[in-house]
């Protein structure tokens, strides 16, 4: 790797930005500000998950950051 892509933080940032349009936020009953806050929280999870995977040294050791997922019906957040 070269340049900024030798730094796992920059790789995680770039991948999180690339994934941003795929993040889903349920807007039902939420203001734009609440939707933006939820989108921000989801983006933090994406970034930390990617960074954890990039910096994990041993697959047998549990990472410091855990993501628990479950499915629901969601709508995309459209922020203007």
C-alpha positions as CSV (number, residue, x, y, z in Angstrom):
1,X,0.0,0.0,0.0
2,X,1.1,3.5,-0.5
3,X,0.2,7.1,0.7
4,X,-2.7,7.5,3.0
5,X,-3.9,4.0,2.3
6,X,-1.1,2.5,4.5
7,X,-3.0,4.0,7.5
8,X,-5.9,1.7,8.7
9,X,-7.8,4.8,9.9
10,X,-7.7,6.4,6.4
11,X,-8.7,3.1,4.8
12,X,-11.7,2.7,7.3
13,X,-12.7,6.4,6.6
14,X,-12.6,5.9,2.9
15,X,-14.6,2.7,3.0
16,X,-17.2,4.2,5.5
17,X,-17.6,7.2,3.2
18,X,-18.1,4.8,0.2
19,X,-20.7,2.8,2.2
20,X,-22.6,5.9,3.4
21,X,-25.3,5.8,0.7
22,X,-26.1,2.2,1.8
23,X,-26.7,3.0,5.4
24,X,-30.4,2.8,6.2
25,X,-32.2,4.9,8.8
26,X,-35.9,4.6,9.7
27,X,-37.4,8.2,9.3
28,X,-40.8,7.4,10.6
29,X,-41.8,10.1,13.1
30,X,-38.3,11.6,13.2
31,X,-37.2,15.2,12.4
32,X,-34.4,15.8,9.9
33,X,-32.1,16.4,12.9
34,X,-33.0,13.1,14.6
35,X,-32.5,11.3,11.3
36,X,-29.1,13.0,10.8
37,X,-28.1,12.0,14.4
38,X,-29.1,8.4,13.7
39,X,-27.2,8.4,10.4
40,X,-24.2,9.6,12.3
41,X,-24.5,6.8,14.9
42,X,-24.8,4.2,12.1
43,X,-21.7,5.7,10.3
44,X,-19.7,5.4,13.5
45,X,-20.6,1.7,13.7
46,X,-19.6,1.2,10.1
47,X,-16.2,3.0,10.6
48,X,-15.4,1.2,13.9
49,X,-16.3,-2.2,12.4
50,X,-14.1,-1.7,9.4
51,X,-11.2,-0.3,11.6
52,X,-11.6,-3.3,14.0
53,X,-11.3,-5.7,11.1
54,X,-8.3,-3.9,9.6
55,X,-6.4,-3.8,12.9
56,X,-7.3,-7.2,14.2
57,X,-4.0,-9.2,14.7
58,X,-5.3,-12.6,15.6
59,X,-8.6,-14.1,14.4
60,X,-8.9,-16.1,17.6
61,X,-8.9,-13.0,19.8
62,X,-12.3,-11.2,20.2
63,X,-12.2,-7.6,19.0
64,X,-12.8,-4.7,21.4
65,X,-15.8,-3.5,19.4
66,X,-18.8,-5.7,18.9
67,X,-21.7,-5.2,16.6
68,X,-25.0,-6.9,17.2
69,X,-27.3,-6.9,14.3
70,X,-31.0,-7.6,13.8
71,X,-33.3,-7.0,10.9
72,X,-36.2,-4.6,10.7
73,X,-38.2,-2.8,8.1
74,X,-36.4,0.4,7.3
75,X,-36.6,3.4,5.0
76,X,-33.6,5.3,3.5
77,X,-32.8,8.6,5.1
78,X,-32.6,11.4,2.6
79,X,-30.7,14.3,4.1
80,X,-30.6,17.7,2.2
